[in-house]
Amino acid sequence: MTTLALGPSWLDPDYLLNQFGLWGLLVIVFAESGLLIGFFLPGDSLLFTTGLLITTNKLDTPLWLACLLICMAAILGDQAGYLFGKKVGPSLFNRPDSKLFKQENVVKAHDFFEKYGPKSLVLARFVPIVRTFTPIIAGVSGMRYRSFITFNIIGGVMWGAGVTLLGAWLGNIEFVHKNIEAILILIVLVSVVPIAIEFLRARSKSKKAASVEGAGAPGTPPGQQRGRHAKR
């Protein structure tokens, strides 16, 4: 099976699975789940392609075993991210930008974590980039380990097994085989939707805040003006 590379050819899910197999997949899942260098990896499309290749007998691994190992890699990846965040602490927010690290990614994950709390560990699994930094932010914020491990396991299973099983299920549909490039692109686009929504909402809030500040800046505040008219 050949697929359209989503970005560089070495990030194409089919290429990665052909070159590195299941063990390479597990390393990628681990890295994307909690290592700073893993945020650019194609997790969603890679898991989907894995399920599809297994159900079409092009990947010689039992589906149940693949799901089990993927879930374990995802959970352990988040665990590593949490411990890293707990050790590094606030200094992460002062780290300068580089080719593989952008401060804005940390800020996005922090805002995501602050908004959704512990359940962000589950929701972030389905949001590229955010899923890499959220467990690190959980460690930085000192989240209780019992809560972290609970939501980490739930999120790891829902994402790791869920997306893989979806690929296996759709792999039996002929339409998917004929349009695999479009399906993978659609998966990427859908996974980016939450980021786009959050960006638009944040932009809208900043515009509203700026308009409110602009309206209240010149002259005397409306409340004080009403007070003066009342005295007269």
ZIKA-V868961 format. One record per residue. N is the residue number from 0. RES is the residue in three letters. PHI is phi in whole degrees, 0 to 359 (NA if undefined). OMEGA is omega as a letter, one per 40 degrees, with the letter a starting at -180 (999 if undefined). D_CENTER is the distance of its C-alpha to the mean C-alpha in Angstrom with 2 decimals. Layout:
N|RES|PHI|OMEGA|D_CENTER  N|RES|PHI|OMEGA|D_CENTER
This chain:
0|MET|NA|i|26.82  1|THR|246|a|25.76  2|THR|234|i|22.69  3|LEU|283|a|22.01  4|ALA|296|i|20.04  5|LEU|266|a|16.91  6|GLY|102|i|17.66  7|PRO|301|a|19.75  8|SER|298|a|21.55  9|TRP|284|i|20.31  10|LEU|258|i|16.72  11|ASP|292|a|18.21  12|PRO|306|a|17.20  13|ASP|296|i|20.91  14|TYR|297|a|22.04  15|LEU|298|a|19.80  16|LEU|291|i|20.96  17|ASN|292|a|24.53  18|GLN|278|a|24.62  19|PHE|243|i|22.96  20|GLY|67|a|23.01  21|LEU|295|a|21.39  22|TRP|292|i|21.51  23|GLY|295|i|19.74  24|LEU|300|a|16.96  25|LEU|295|i|16.78  26|VAL|296|i|16.71  27|ILE|295|i|13.78  28|VAL|298|i|11.75  29|PHE|300|a|13.06  30|ALA|295|a|12.31  31|GLU|288|a|8.65  32|SER|277|a|8.32  33|GLY|191|i|10.23  34|LEU|258|a|12.28  35|LEU|303|a|12.24  36|ILE|279|a|13.41  37|GLY|262|a|10.69  38|PHE|293|a|8.02  39|PHE|269|a|10.05  40|LEU|284|a|10.48  41|PRO|275|a|10.47  42|GLY|301|a|8.99  43|ASP|299|a|9.37  44|SER|294|i|12.67  45|LEU|290|i|13.83  46|LEU|294|i|13.79  47|PHE|299|i|15.41  48|THR|295|i|17.94  49|THR|300|i|18.74  50|GLY|299|a|19.73  51|LEU|294|a|21.70  52|LEU|293|i|23.55  53|ILE|292|a|24.46  54|THR|290|i|25.91  55|THR|259|i|27.91  56|ASN|62|i|29.20  57|LYS|261|i|27.90  58|LEU|229|a|25.98  59|ASP|276|i|28.36  60|THR|216|i|26.29  61|PRO|300|a|26.69  62|LEU|300|a|23.80  63|TRP|297|i|23.99  64|LEU|290|i|23.93  65|ALA|299|i|20.93  66|CYS|298|a|18.93  67|LEU|298|a|20.33  68|LEU|292|i|19.55  69|ILE|296|i|15.95  70|CYS|299|i|15.41  71|MET|296|i|17.32  72|ALA|295|i|15.41  73|ALA|293|a|12.02  74|ILE|294|i|13.93  75|LEU|293|i|15.79  76|GLY|296|i|12.90  77|ASP|297|i|11.59  78|GLN|300|i|15.32  79|ALA|297|i|15.82  80|GLY|297|i|13.18  81|TYR|298|a|14.94  82|LEU|295|i|18.30  83|PHE|297|i|17.53  84|GLY|298|a|16.54  85|LYS|293|a|19.63  86|LYS|280|a|21.81  87|VAL|287|i|20.77  88|GLY|67|a|20.61  89|PRO|301|a|21.13  90|SER|298|i|22.03  91|LEU|298|a|18.39  92|PHE|284|i|18.74  93|ASN|255|a|21.87  94|ARG|289|a|20.68  95|PRO|289|i|21.72  96|ASP|292|i|19.63  97|SER|215|a|19.97  98|LYS|296|a|19.02  99|LEU|255|a|16.02  100|PHE|222|i|15.25  101|LYS|236|a|14.94  102|GLN|301|a|15.72  103|GLU|297|i|14.03  104|ASN|293|i|10.51  105|VAL|294|i|11.87  106|VAL|297|i|13.40  107|LYS|300|i|10.47  108|ALA|295|i|8.75  109|HIS|296|i|12.37  110|ASP|297|i|13.10  111|PHE|297|a|10.26  112|PHE|293|i|11.66  113|GLU|296|a|15.13  114|LYS|285|a|14.86  115|TYR|254|i|13.71  116|GLY|66|a|15.08  117|PRO|304|a|14.71  118|LYS|292|i|13.19  119|SER|297|i|10.01  120|LEU|294|i|9.42  121|VAL|277|a|9.73  122|LEU|296|a|8.08  123|ALA|295|i|4.73  124|ARG|304|a|5.02  125|PHE|260|i|5.25  126|VAL|238|i|3.01  127|PRO|305|a|3.18  128|ILE|72|a|4.51  129|VAL|299|a|3.77  130|ARG|295|i|3.08  131|THR|285|a|5.99  132|PHE|267|a|7.90  133|THR|299|i|8.00  134|PRO|297|i|10.43  135|ILE|293|i|12.30  136|ILE|296|i|12.83  137|ALA|299|i|14.00  138|GLY|291|i|16.46  139|VAL|299|a|17.57  140|SER|282|i|18.32  141|GLY|75|i|20.35  142|MET|302|i|18.77  143|ARG|302|a|21.25  144|TYR|297|a|20.62  145|ARG|298|i|21.82  146|SER|293|a|19.31  147|PHE|300|a|16.46  148|ILE|295|i|17.58  149|THR|296|a|18.16  150|PHE|287|i|14.75  151|ASN|296|i|13.25  152|ILE|294|i|15.55  153|ILE|300|a|14.97  154|GLY|295|a|11.19  155|GLY|297|i|11.86  156|VAL|288|a|14.67  157|MET|298|a|13.29  158|TRP|281|a|10.43  159|GLY|299|a|12.56  160|ALA|282|a|15.80  161|GLY|298|a|14.88  162|VAL|291|i|13.44  163|THR|294|i|16.16  164|LEU|294|i|18.83  165|LEU|298|i|17.96  166|GLY|296|i|18.65  167|ALA|293|a|21.77  168|TRP|293|a|22.99  169|LEU|287|i|22.67  170|GLY|294|i|24.14  171|ASN|274|a|27.46  172|ILE|261|a|27.60  173|GLU|299|a|29.58  174|PHE|301|a|27.96  175|VAL|295|i|24.60  176|HIS|298|a|26.48  177|LYS|284|a|28.20  178|ASN|230|a|25.13  179|ILE|298|i|22.44  180|GLU|299|a|21.55  181|ALA|295|a|21.10  182|ILE|296|a|19.06  183|LEU|295|i|16.52  184|ILE|296|i|16.41  185|LEU|297|i|16.04  186|ILE|299|i|13.00  187|VAL|298|a|11.33  188|LEU|296|i|12.78  189|VAL|296|a|11.82  190|SER|291|i|8.06  191|VAL|273|a|8.76  192|VAL|307|i|11.11  193|PRO|303|i|9.32  194|ILE|295|a|8.90  195|ALA|297|i|12.50  196|ILE|297|i|13.75  197|GLU|297|i|12.75  198|PHE|296|a|14.30  199|LEU|294|i|17.37  200|ARG|294|i|17.82  201|ALA|295|i|17.75  202|ARG|294|i|20.12  203|SER|296|i|22.34  204|LYS|296|a|22.62  205|SER|295|i|23.58  206|LYS|294|i|26.16  207|LYS|297|i|27.62  208|ALA|296|i|27.89  209|ALA|294|i|29.58  210|SER|292|i|31.97  211|VAL|294|i|32.91  212|GLU|294|i|33.65  213|GLY|294|a|35.58  214|ALA|287|a|37.66  215|GLY|267|a|38.56  216|ALA|289|a|39.36  217|PRO|286|i|42.74  218|GLY|72|a|45.84  219|THR|269|i|46.13  220|PRO|307|a|43.41  221|PRO|306|a|44.28  222|GLY|297|a|44.87  223|GLN|289|i|47.43  224|GLN|296|i|49.09  225|ARG|295|i|49.62  226|GLY|295|a|51.09  227|ARG|292|i|53.60  228|HIS|296|a|54.70  229|ALA|291|a|55.26  230|LYS|292|i|57.54  231|ARG|292|999|59.62
